[in-house]
Amino acid sequence: MEIVAGVLLGGLAWLFVRVVLLGVYTVDQNERAVKTSFGRAERVAEGKTTLDDPIAEHLRPEERERYRYPQVRVIQPGGPYFKMPWENIHKVSIATMTVNMALDLEDREANQGGTRLEAVTKDQLNTGLTGQIRYRVSESNLYAFLFGIKKPFVHVLGYFVSVLRQRIANFEAKPDPLTLPAAGAVPGNVAGSEMIGVSINDLRKNLRDLNEYVDNECRSAPARYGVVFDASLITAIDPPPEVESALAAINTAHNQVSSDISLAQASADQKIVQSRRAVEIETLRAQAEMAPIQSLAQELLELYKAGPAVLASYLRNVRMALLDKAQQIYLEVSR
């Protein structure tokens, strides 16, 4: 009987520890949790998926079925909560993390110790990139983060790097207005056109556009992998050492050409303004000279309308006034 009683007491003690003590848990402020029962996550509602959530609006049509995940019930911070022995609690930190974009979570020695990410430009230059990315776990899609991917952070960083490298390999800057050919100009005969295709210069001058493109492409990450990209910031793009001096010379020549173009345009604009003013002055002068003639013509027309004799008398009086002022008169005598 004592043995049986001991077994019963031991069993009750084990049940107390297993059910009561180990069944109580809490969730911290920067954590969220998902409960599974026999390995199945607790759903918000049967049939409700992430495609019903706004996070799926950035998925392409062909990706929607591939990234269809059930919406699970999220346990908010607080406690104590209770779970049964056949239930498991999966806790996830939703704190924002900042890492170097060159960090490889599987190989810490890759990318020069996680300090410099390499990418190839469209003109086959192997450039080095430095910068940071901020990301956090999406509370709206914990199923994808916990159960959809084996190593979600590794996967999502790889996705970010692939998007960035694809953009750099195909990046083309917007045409510079200073280098656009004028109407009727001969192609390739525009000063500064030799800079077209120098991709490192384009990338350096358009870092903001590059960052915005990567952020836009990563908006589908919460629906894909359950990770939200808060921001990405590329701080520097460095050319390979063997072409640095040549690139510096090209940049110097380009700056000189741009300066000459600006000076030529300023000089041309000044000459155009001066020409317009000269035309206005000559126009006003011609109008001033025409005014007395037009007035005289109007007066003669009025005299003619009054009668031929009136006009003849007017002409005689004008002739007499001119003869009175003349010092010498030459008369033609018929032979």
Order of alpha helices (4+ residues) and beta strands (2+ residues): alpha-beta-beta-beta-beta-beta-beta-alpha-beta-beta-alpha-alpha-alpha-alpha-beta-alpha-alpha
